[in-house]
Amino acid sequence: MERPEGGYELAEPLRRAIGERYLTYALSTIMNRALPDARDGLKPVHRRILFAMRELRLSSTGGFRKSAKISGDVMGNYHPHGDAAIYDAMARLAQDFNVRYPLVDGQGNFGNIDGDNPAASRYTEARMTVVAEALLEGLDEDAVDFRDNYDGTLKEPVVLPATFPNLLANGASGIAVGMATNIPPHNIAELVDACLHLIKTPDARDDTLLKYVPGPDFPTGGVIVEPAENIAQAYRTGRGSFRLRCSWEKEDLGRGQWQIVVTEIPYQVQKSKLIEKLAELIQTKKVPILADVRDESADDIRIVLEPRSKNVDPDVLMNMLYRNSDLEVRFSLNMNVLIDGLTPKVCSMKEVLRAFLDHRQEVLLRRSRHRLGKIDHRLEVLEGFIVAFLNLDRVIDIIRYDDDPKAALMREDWSLDHPRATSEADYVSPGPGEGELSEVQVDAILNMRLRSLRRLEEIELIRERDALMEERAQLEDLLENESLQWAKISEQLKETKKKFGKDYPGGARRTRFADAGEIEEVPLEAMIEREPITVVCSQMGWIRAMTGHIDLKRELKFRDGDGPRFIFHAETTDKLLVFGSNGRFYTISAANLPGGRGLGEPLRLMVDLPNDVEIVDLFIHRPGQRLVVASNAGNGFIVNEDEVVAQTRAGKQVLNLKEGETARICRRVAGDHVAVVSENGRFLVFPVSELPEMTRGKGVRIQKYNMARGRQGTLELDGGLSDLTTFDWAEGLKWEMGGGKTRHEQDLSPWLGKRAGVGKKPPYGFPRNNRFS
């Protein structure tokens, strides 16, 4: 690109520019925001929150501080992002219904299981829990690396020491760029047992670890009904899912009455939304055997479900609710974590535990080396003190009379010929030189208090020196022997299990295991009380259900300009089939129809029936029966009623139509012959066997119609299908003539022909409207 001054600038291709920048953003999101570290199970924001609380000295036994102060310190010192995001992350760590082992002890409103948000940070207070302190244990002992914070003014830990596998204990979830993670919480005691087994048998199989960790342990309890082989496969590959159900019990109310009480709901299901969904199921009558739902929860969960009848089977009711509500959910497992804080990888449970144990070994070695350095420093000081006590008079003399006592003490030769240095057992070389004191030793002597110049203090110094020498020897052995290291790690893990096991509040397993069993398709008869009703549908498509079987000739009320079209007896357990002029069948449960006190509701609101589509027929579904469906163009076929039942509001397309055609006929097959009449008055009879049975399609030609010249000179169909019926040839055919008279034609041989014929003039007395009824 040419610049105004004549120079040239090299343009970077847009593809490469966007690719590089987006890759940088993706890596930042993956490593610094969304994915947890396999070693301590924390994301950077959580790690920084705990570290900032430690810097504020908010121990589990200390006082609380305002959450605004905590989130402000985290934002200002370590995490340069929004304080709202930091507070939300901290609030979640305090929610015992979200986190299996809360890391923050909150005081105030930190949200609830209903889905209500926490109060503002200025209203709440917080401190660390004992579990959080266990994650930070050893941070002062050079257990992990530190790095500069975002502006280089402070240091923050790269990872926390973590005395237990927090990644699996508390789980994690996050969405990065191109990858995500979702890990359920587990029980610490079970995880520790798995770690101990892995230490004893490093090449243990993944399936063996399931003896110690049978599955997740959710903070809200519940029942896992996933088959054991699926759980094993999920932990082996790092991907899978778990079916989790609520916990419930049947509560006897006396006199045969009962109700169901839900005591535990699935993990991460908001109770308020669950209640709304259950209420919607009652309102829409999707689960007709459920009469009412009440939330009687206080500190514990108590959701009361009332059945519509005491004769309902509780298991049948719960199976219906499992299918239609969040009383059963599927929790996905995607163990995508950062190995060593750098590499994202989908790990098995064994790999995650292995990463934790390797981290614990590194922490142990670093803490041991740090302790070794402290011991060496202390031994050097103790040796100086002991020399001072052995030569106390000389030391006092130098300090008292010399102008530069520090230099004099360092020049002095503290050999064995001094008065109280009677044997080598009483003396240890004071420093690197023969008989000389180091600067560290001299500073310690000069800073020593006068009241320490007691014989008892000298004995304590020798005892402390001996103890430190013994500890130093043990640390050197530990650093050189790997088996001793794993023995020490095992000992630490056993202490952790004892601390956070079954004796810890909430340490016992909460989630149970059970077999799901077979959830069979529940017939409507099992869900609905069988009661007689009369279905009434008006010409404009307003439908209702009158209680009982009323007189079908009884005069009913309709809206102005409307009148009756379909009226028939049915039962609440029936399914109703609606055939539209678009060739689709729609299914409605009779139990879901509005009551007969009003004028009903539009049928189009119950199913997705377009406004430009007319209702061709409405009738009760009879399983196993056959229907004849046909279009106005004379095409049709036979279909089994079981094939036209729709499972959704959108219905089921059965009769395919060309542009300009509409569905005209839907009749139940009730004989061995078909009688068809056209709009131009042509009558044809042929055997039913000539019509094919299909599940969907255009069908075959039922009757042929001639083409006629229209008003505009174009060829148009002369007539079209008017009506169709089926009958038994032996019994003949009956039709209504009007005025209450009925004609019975027994011999229809003159009109018998082949399918797709034109037909002849109808029999004598056939209605002029060319309809059989």
N, C-alpha and C positions, 0 to 999 in steps of 0.2 A: 504494500500500500504506500503510495507516494505522499510524502509530507509536503506542506506548503514551502518549506525552505529548501526542498530539493533532495533531502535525505530519504532513506527507505527504512521501513520497519517490517520485521519478519512477523507475519501473522501466524498464530498457533491454530491448528485445525480444531474446530469446535468439538468434534468427536473425542479427540484426545484430551482437550481441556476439561470437558465435562466428566470424562471417565476418570481422570486423575483426581479431580476434586471430589467426585462422589465416592471414589474408593477411600480417600482420606476420611471423609465423613463416616463411611460405613465402618471402617476400622475403629474410629473413635467411639462410635455407638456400641460396637461389639465389646470392646475391651474396657471402656470407661463408664458404661451406663447399664447395658441390658443383661449381660451374662455374668453369673457369679463365679468366684474363684473356687476351684475344687478343694483347696486346702482349708479355708475357713468358712466357705459357703456364703460369703458376703459380696455384695456389690460395693463399689467405691463409696456411694452415698451412705450406706449403712455403716461401713467401716469408719468413715469420718465422723459420723454421729457418735458412735461409741467412744472413739478416741477423744473427741471434744468433751464428752461427758466425763471421761476419766481426767482430762486436764482440769475440768471444773471441780474435780473431787466429789462427784455425785455417786458415792458408793451406795450399795444396797442397804447399809445400816445408817447412812447419813441423812441429811435433810434433802428436801425437794427444791428445785429451782424452776423459775418460770420457763415454759417451753419457748417463749419468744427469745429469751436469753440464749438458750441452747441452740436454736436454729440460727440465731444471729451470729453466734460464735462459729458455727459450722460454715456458714456462708462467708463470713469475713476472713476466716483463717484457712479453710481447706477446700471448700466446695463453692466455686463462684457461679452458682446458679440461683434460681428463684427461691426465696425463703418458703414460699407456699409448697413447692415440691419437696423441700427438705422436711418441713413439718408433717406433710402427708406421709412421707417415708417413716418418720419417727413415730407418728401416731399408729401406723400399722404394726410396728414392733411392739406396741403396748396392748394390742387387741388380742385377747386370749382366744377369741373365736376365729382368728385368722392365722395366728402364730402358735405352733404347738408348744414351744417353750419361749414365752415373751422375753425379750431382751431389754425392754424399757418398762419400768414401774410407773404407771401414770396415775396422777391424782386429778380428778375432774372428769369432764365428759370427753372421752376418747372414741365416741361412736358406739354403735351397738349392732347386734346381729340383724336388726330390722333394716339396716342400710342407712341409718341416719349418720350424717357427717359429724366429725369431732367439733368441739367448740373451738373458737379462735385461739391462737397460741397465747394470747395475753391472758386467757382465763384458765389455762391448764398448767400443771406443774409435773415434773418428771425427775426420775433418777434411774440408775442402772439396777438390774436385777442380779441375783447371784449367778445366773446363767451367763449374763454378759461379762461379769467379772472373770468367769472361767475362760471365756474367749480371750481376755486380755492378760491372763496370767503369764508372767515372765517377760512382759514387754520392757521392763527396766533392766533386764539381764541380757541384753543384746541377743534376744531370741530370734528376731527378724531384722530384715534390712529396713532402713528409713530412706526417704527421698525428700527432695525439696517440695514445698507446696507450690501452688500455682504462681506465686510472685517471688519465690525464693527467700522469703523472710523466716519461714518456719520449716520444721521437719514433720513428716507424717509417715506412718508405717505402710510398707508396701502390702503386707498381709498380717493378720493377727496370729498369735501362737496357737490358739484354739485347742483346748484340752479334750474336745469331743468332736465327732464329725457333724458339724453344724449344717453342712449342705443338705444332708439327708434328714437330719433331725428336724429342721424347720422348713425345709423345702425352699423353692424359689420359683419365680416366674418372670418372664421378660420377653420383649419382642425387639429384636435388633434389625439390621438390614440384611435380608436374605436368610435369616435364621432366627430361631426362637428357642426358648427353654421353658419347661414346665415340670417341676419336680414336686411330688407330694411330700408331706412331713412324715417322719417315722419316730419310733420309740427309741430313746437314747440307750436304755438298758439292752435292748435287742441289738442295736448297732454295735455297742461295745462288745457284746458276746461274739458277734461276727468278726470284729477286729481281732479279738483274742484268738479266734480259730484261724484267722488268716496269718497271724504271727507264728502260730505253731505249725501251720501247713501252708506255706506261701503259694504252692501250686494247687490250692483247693479249687474244686469246680464251682462254677456259678450256682448250680442247683443245690450244692451242699450248703451254701450260705442261707438258702431259704429256710433251713431248719432253725436258724437263729432270727432271721428277719422274714416272717411269713408274708408281709405286705405293709402298706402304709398304715399310719396311725394318725387319723385326722383329729384335730382339736375339738371338733363338734361331734365326734363319735360316729355313729351310723354302723351300717352292716355292709361289708364287701361281699358281693355275690359273684365275683369273677371266678371262673374255673382256675384251679391251681396251675394247670399247664399254660394258660395264658399269662398268668402272673410271672411264672418262671421265664417264659419267652420274653416278656417285657423287660425284666431285670437283666436278661442275658444280652439283649440287643440295645438296651437303652431307649427303646421306643415301644409304646403300647398304650393300654388304657385299662381303667378299673371301673366296673359298675358298682356304684355306691347307692345304697338305699337308706331311707329313714329307719329309725327304731320306733316301734309302736306296740301297744298292748290293748287287749280287749277289756273294757271296764264294764262290769255287771251292774245294772241299775235296778235289778229286781223286777219281778213279774214278767220275766222273759225279755225285758228291754235291755239294750246294751249300746255302748258307743265305743269308738276307737279313739285312743289318746296317743298322739305322736309326741314322743319325748326327746328325740334327737333328729335333726334334719341334716341333709347332706352338706358337705363342706362347700363353702363359698356360695351357698344359696341364701338370698336375703329373705328373711321370714315374711316381711310385709308383702313382697312380690309373690311369694308362694301362696299366701292367703288370698291375694287378689286373683291368682290363677285358679285356685280351688273354687272361689266364689263365681268366677266366670263359667266354670264347668257346670255349676249348679244352674246358673241363669240360662245357659244355652242348652241345658239338658243333655250334654254330651256324655255325662255319667249319670243316667237317670236314677240309679239306686242311691245316690248321695243327696241327702235332704238339706243338710246345713253344715257350716263350718264356723267354729268359734276359736278365737285366740285368747286363751286363759293364762298366757305365760306371765311369769314374774321374773325371778332370778333364773329359773329353769324354763326349758321349753315345754309348753303344754298346748298342743293344738287339738281341739276336740272335733271329731268327724261324726256326724249323726247319720245313720242309714235311713232310707225312706221306709223300710219295713224291717221288722225284727226277724223276718224269715230269710233275709239276705245273708249269704255266707261272707264273713269278714275277709277271708282270703280273696274271694272274687272281687269284692269292693277295692281292696288294696291293689290287686293286680291291675284293675282298670285305672286306678290313680297313678300307678307306676308308669303306665303307658302315656298318660295324658297330662302329667304335671311333673314338677321337679322334686317329687318325693323319691324319684330315682334319677340319678344323673350319671354321666360317664366322664370320669376324670382322666385326661390324657397325660401320658408320661413321655417327656422328651428330655432326656438327660444330657443336654448340650451345655457343657461347662468349659471354663478356661483351665487348661492344664498348666501348672506353674505360672499362672497369671498371664500367659501369652497366647497359647494355642487353643482355639475353640475345637471341641471334639465331642461327639456323641459317645458317651461312655456307658459301660455296664456297671452294675453295682459293685462288682469286684474291683474294677478300675478306679472308681471313685474312692472306695475304702483304701485301696493301695496308695493313691495319691495322698490321702490324709495321713496314713501311717508313715510314708516317706517324709512328709512334712514334720511329723512328730519326731522322727529320728533326727532331722536337721535341727529342730528346735532344741532337742536334748543335747546334741553335740555343742551347739552354740552357747547354751546356758551353762554347760559343764566347763567350757573353755573360759567363759566369763567368770564363773565362780573360781576357777583355778587362778586367774589373774588377781581376783580379790584376795584369795588366800595367800598368794605370794606377797602381795603388798602388806597384808596384815602380819604375816610372819616376819617380814623385814622390820616392821614397826615393833613387834613383840621382842625380836632379838635386840633391838636398841634399848627397849625398856629393861630387859633383863640385864644387859651390860650396865645400865645406869644403876640398877639396884645392887649389882655385885660391887660396883665402885661408887657407891653413893656419896661418900665423903669427898672424893676427888671431884665428882661432878658438881657438887654444891660449891666447892671451893672455886672451881673455874667460873661458874655462873656468877658467883658473888664478887670475885676480884678482877676478872679479866675484862678488858675493854670491849673485846669482840668474842663473846662466849661461843657463838656458833662456829667461828673459824677455829677457835682453840679446841673445841670438842672434836672437830673433824681432824685436827692435826695430832691429837693425842693418840698414843699407842696403848690400846686397851688389851695388853697381853695377859697371860695366865698368872704372872707373878704378883698380881695385885692381891691385897689382903684377903678378900672374901672369895676370890676365884680359886677354890681349893682343888677342883677336879674338872675334867672335860664334861662331866655330866651336868655341871652347873653352868656350863658356858657353851654358847654357839657363836661361831664366827660372826661378828657384827655386820660385816659388809663384804664387798668384793675384794677389798685389800686386806692384807694381814693386819689384824688388830685395829682397823679404822672403822669409824662410823660414817654411814652415808648421809647425804643431805636430808633425805626423808626421815631417817632415824633421829638426827639431831633436832629437826623441826618438831618432831613428836615429843622428844625429851624436854625441849624448851617450853612446849605448850602444856606439859603435864601439870596437873594441879598438885598443890602441896599435900592435900589430904590423901592423895594416892600413895604417899611415901610410907606405906605401912607394910609390915611383914606379911599380913594377910593378902594384900594386893599382889605382892611378889609371888605368892603361892598360886593365886588365880591366874597370873600371867603364864606361869609354867604349865599349868593345867590347860589353859586355852591353846598354848603353843602345841602341846602334845595332841590335843584333839584335832587341831587344824592339820597337823602333819599326817594324822591318820586319815582324815577326810581327803587330803591331797593325794595320798597313795591310792585311795579308792577311786577318785576321779581319773587318775592316770590309767588305772586298770580299765575303767569304763570306756575311756576314749580309745583304747587299743583293742578292746574285745567287743565284737559286734553282738555276740550272744548276750553279754551283760547289758548292752544297750537295749535289746528287745525285751529282756527281763525287766529292766527299769520302766520301759514304756508300758509293758503289761501291768506292772504294779500301779502306775499312774492311771491307767484305764480302769482298773478295778476300783480305785478310789473314786473316780468319776462316776462309775456305775452305782457305787454305794451312796454317793451324794445326790444323784439325780434319778435314782431308781424308784422302786415302788414306795419307799418311805418319803420321797419328795412329794409335796402337794401337786397332784395331777401327774405324777410320774408313772402311774399304772397305765396299762394299755386301755384305750377308750374304744377303738374301732374293733368290731367283732367280724367273724367270718361265717358265712352260711352258704348253702346251695340255693341257687336261684329257683330251681324247679322249672317245670314247663308252664308257661303262661298260655293257656289255651284260649281260643277265640270264644268269648263269652256270648251266648245267644241273648237276644233282647228279652226273651221270656224270663231269663234268670235275673235281669236287671230291672224290669219294669213290672209293676203290678198289672195284671191283665184285667182291663175294665172295658166295657162296651162304650163306643162313641159313635157319633154320626158326623161324617166329614161333609162339609158344605163349602163349595167353591163357586164364586159368582162369575158372571160373564167377563168382568173386568179383572179377574184373577185374585180376588180377596178370599182368603181361605181361613177356616176356623173349625173347631171340633166341639160339637154339642155333646154334653154328657148323656150317656145312655143311647139306646136305639129308639129314636123318635119316629113318628109317622112321616114317611118320606113325602107325603102329599100335603103335609102341614105347611101353612103359609109362614114364611120367615121374613124378617126385615133385611133390607139391603139399602145401600146408598142410593141417592137420587140418580136416576138414569142407569142403574144397575139392576141385575136380576139373577136368578139361579141358573147354573149350568151343570155342575156336577153335585150330586147328593147321594150318598150311599152309607150303609152301615159298615163299621170296622171295629177294631179293638186297638188298645194302646200299644200292643206289642207288634202291630203290623208295620210293614214298610210300604210307603206309597211311591208309585212310579209315575213320573210326569214325562210325557212325550211332547217335545216341542216341534214346531214347524221347521226348525233347522236340522232335524234328524238326530238330535241328541236326547238321551234319556237322563233324567235327574231323579235322585232318590231323597225322600224325606221320611223321617221317623214320625209315625203318628203321635207318639208321646210328646214330640216337640211342637205340635200345632198349638196355636193360641186358643184360649178358652172361648166358649160360645156366648159369653155374656155380652161381648162387644160385637162389632161387625167384622172382626178378623183382622188379618194383616196381609199385605201384598205377598203373593207367592214369590215374586221376583226378588224380594229381600232375603228369602230363605235359601235360594239357590241363585247361581249366576245366570239367570235367564235374561237375555237382552230385551230391550224394550220393543224392538221391531219383530220379535219372535212370538207367534201365537201358541197358546196351549192347545195341542191337538187332542190329547186324552190324559185322563187322571184316573188311576185305578190301584187296587191293592195288589202287591206283589205275591204271587203264588209260586213258590220254588218248584222247578221241574216242568212248569207249563211252557207252551210254545206260543209265540206271537207272529202274526203276519204284519209286516210293515211295508208301506208303499208310498210312493210320491205321486203328485198330481200328473206326472208324465207317464204313469202306468208302469213304473219299475218297482220291483220289491222282492222280498224273500222271507223265509221263516227264520226266526231267531229264538233261542232258548232264553227264558226269562232270567235265568241265573247269570247270563252273559251281559245283561243290560244294566245290572245294578251298579250304580256309581258310588265311589268311595269319597269323592270330593264334591265341593259345591259347584265346580265347573262342569259336572256331568260327564257323560260318556258318549262319544260320537258313534252311532250305529249305522244309520242310513246316509250314505254319501249322496250329495246333490250337486247337479250342475247349476250354473248361474241362471237365475230365473225360476228354478224349480223349488217346490216346497214339499215337506212331508204332509201327507194327507190322511193316511190310514194307519191305525194300530188296533188290531183285533186279535183276541185270543182264539187259537185254533180249537174248534169244538165240533169237528166232523171230518168226513173223508173227502168232501168236495168244496170247491170255492165258487161262489157266485159273485160276479163283478158287473157293475153297471157304470157306463160313462155319462158324462154331462150332456152328450148329444143323444142320449136315450138308446144306447146299445147294450144288450144283456148277453152275458157269456157265462157258461158253467164249464169247469174242468176239474179233474182230480187234484187233491192237495199234493199228491206225490210228485206232480210236475213242478212244484216250487222247491228250489233247493234250500237247505238249512245252512245258514252262515252266521258268523259272529259280527261281521261288519262288511259293508260294501254297497255298491249301487244296486245289486240284485239283477234280476232278469225281467224281460218284457212280460207283463201280465196280460195286457190288452193292447191291441193296435188301434191307432187313431189316424184318420186321414188328414191330409194337409189341405187347407182352404185358402183362397185368396182374400187377404185382409183389405181394410179400407184404403190403406196406402199402397195397395198393389203388391204387398209382400206376402210370402207364404207363411201361414200360421197354423197352429195345431187346431184341428176341427174337433173340439170337445176336450176330453181329458178325464182322468179317473174321478168318479163322483163318490162311489161307495163300494164296499166289499164286505162279504161275510162268509162264514163257513157253516156247513150243515151236513147231516147224514143223508146219503142218497136214498136210503130205504124209507126215511121218514118224510122226505120232501122239505119244502121251504115255506115258512110263514112270514108275512109282513103286515104292517099296520096300514089300513086304507084310509084312516081318518074317521072321525065321528065315532070312535070307539070300536070300529069294526076291524076284524082281522081276516085275511085271506090265506088259505092253505093250498099251495100248489104241490101235489104229490108227484106228478110226472113232469120232469124237467128235461126229458129226452130231446125235445126240439131245440133246446138251447145248449145242449152238450156239445163241446168242441174241444179243440186243442188250445193250450195256453198260447197267448199272443195273437189269438184270433180277433176279428172285429166284433163278432156277436150279431144278434138279431134284435128286433123290436121286443120290448119286455112283455111278459105275460099280461093277460087281461087283468085289470084292476090294480096294476102296479102304480105307486104314487108318482105324480107328475114331477115332484122335486127330485126324482131319481135317487131316493134314499130308502134303505131297508127299514129304517125306524126314525 
